[in-house]
Amino acid sequence: MQPLKGIRVVAVTGFLAGPYASMNFARLGAEVIKVELPGKGDPVRGNGPFIGPEGKHPQQQTPEDISTRFLKRNQGVKSVTLNLKHPTGRKMFLDLAKSSDVMLENLAPGSLTRMGLGYKDVSAVNPSIIYCSISGYGQTGEYADRPAHDPQIQGMSGLMEINGHPDGPPTRVGFYIGDLVTPLFACYAITAALREKERTGEGQYLDVSMMDTLTSIMMMDTLEDDVEMGLPLRMGNTTRGGPTGLYSTSDGELTITAASNDQWQRLCNALDAPELLADERFAEFHSRTANVVEAREEIQKRVKKITRAEALERFEAADVPSGAVRTVDEAINDQHFWDRRSLLPMRHGGMEEPVPGIVAGFPVIFSGGELPEAYGAPTLGMHNKEIYGSVLNLSDDELAGLMEDGVV
């Protein structure tokens, strides 16, 4: 099953946000052509360790060695090299865009426009193009020209202020949340724009920013009310609205959620604690919120007396949301994820068999059929002959000449 088969995406992307968006389109069956700088490519290509036909190395040994980060982030895309600062390179890029449905980029705002490859330039040759730009702060506004990666956006958005322990400093989320959530918004915005194009025949420009994305998801909580009331924003491993969070059993940690009256009642019953149900401090959501520290202490006293296995068994029987706190190694070796294909073996575009490592699968199961396993991430320029021959009708001699001139 390939829901986006027939859609062609031209991607000028690097690092993480842009590649994650284009990789997800490839997973759904779109043809994604990644345009990279000759001799260099995506900056992540230079970040080790590297894997190739001779195994894994801390430093790149041959052109066939590919960065494991690149392998994870570019499964299923096709790589062509093209010098966009060369007049011939710009013309070839516009020729690629003519036959494409989507143009995706995450360069610094204005970079492609200054090269004559901005939305106005591309839409002039393909009025129905969906042109999507992913950036830190957006294409407009006071911060548009500031360089930004995920850590800066986590700080500027206020996310770090609400993450961490109450008595600790603002804390970065432990993975690149801005770089990963933002391209998901880009993907479904592009899909919506493609649907709009089906109705109207018109393309459009999409301005997707990491700052806007993090602000959007953060505002699902009542942060402005908390600020107005002077409440602490960093809650560590708990929440304000109930005794939800991390607890220690006699032999390990687990998480418990008790965010409603029903869940609180089931939790107390699972712990054989009817006295907590009779305690007026914990009778209703608002009173548990006012006495959340005491509520947590009461739950912790009881949980500490039993093993994690026993606690999880009790909570599962009582329909209390709970789960063991596991190491990353324990999680990635859980057969559950492999059975659901949310984890897959890592593949290298130049090798038939999987290489050591793990990549994320597409995290949705379609009833209409199974998505094909994406082919491996490509070596630099691996698809030059295929794409330039089939899409731009260039001969081998013409391609060789362009390589000599530094265009590809």
C-alpha positions, 0 to 999 in steps of 0.5 A: 500500500502506497497512499501517496504514490504518484506524488513527487517531492523535491526536497532541499533539506538538511539536519533533522526537521526537513529530512523527517518531513520528507522521510515520512512522505517517502514512507507513504509512497511519494517519490522524494528527490533530495537535492544536495550540494555536490561533494558535501551534501546534507551536513549530517552526512559528516556526523559519525559514526559511519556504516558501510560495506566494511562495517561501522567506523568512527570516521568516514573511510570510503564514499560508501560509508554513511552516517548513522544519523543520516541513515535514520533520517533519510530512509526511502529518499533519492539523492541527487547532487546539484549546485544551486548557485550555478546558473545551469544548476538553478535551471535544472532545479526549476525543470525538476520543480516543473514536474513535481507536486511539492517543494520542501525546504528548511534552509535559512529564511530567504536563502532560496529566494536570493538564489532565484528559487523562492516560491515566486520563482518556482510557482512561475514555472509550476503554478500548482506547486505546494511550496513548504518552508520549515524554519525556526521562527518563520519567514516573517516577524522580528525573529525571522532572520535569527539562526535557530536550532531546536535548543534555541526554540525550546528556550525562546518558546518557554518550553524549557521554563515548564520542563524540569523539577521545581527546585531545578533550572529550566530544562531542555526536553531530552530529544529534539521535540521542535525538530520532530513535531514541526515537520509533522505539522508540515506533512499534514499541512502539505497533504491538506494543500494537495487536497485543496489543489485537487479542488481548485488546481492552485498551489500555495506557499506554506510557512511552517515554524518551529516556534509556532509549533511548540507554542501551539502544543504548549497552549493545550495546557492552561499555562497563562492561568498558572502564570496569572495565579503565580503557580510553579510551572515546573512540576518534575515528574508529577502534575498539578491536577492530581497525584499523577507521576513517578512512584518508587516501588520496593524494586523499581519505578513506575508511572501512575495517572489519576487525573479524574475522580474515577481513576482516583477511586480505582487507584485507592481500591487497587491499593486497599486504601478506603481511608483515602477515599473518605479523606475530604482533602482528596474527595474531588479534583479541586481538593486533590489539586490543592493537596497534591503533595499530600496525596502523592505522599499517601500513594507513595507510602503504599506503593513503596511496600510492594514490588513493581510487578505486583503494583502493575498487576494490581493497577492493570486489574483495576484499570488504573493507567500505569507503566514501568519506567524502563531503560532505552535498551529495554524499550527498543528490545520490546517485541511489541514495537517490532511486531507493530513495525514501529521499529525496523532494521536500519538500511543502507542504500548501497547494501542489500542486507540491513546494517546494525542499527534501528530506524523508526517505522511509520507509526500508523497501521492502515487497514487497507494494507501494509506500507512497504519497508522503505529502502535504505538512505542513499549515498551522496548523488546515488540517484543522479543518473536515474533522476536526471535521465528519466525526469530531465532526459539528460544523456550519460554524456550530458551528465558527465559534462555537468559533473566536470563543470561542477554543476552536479 
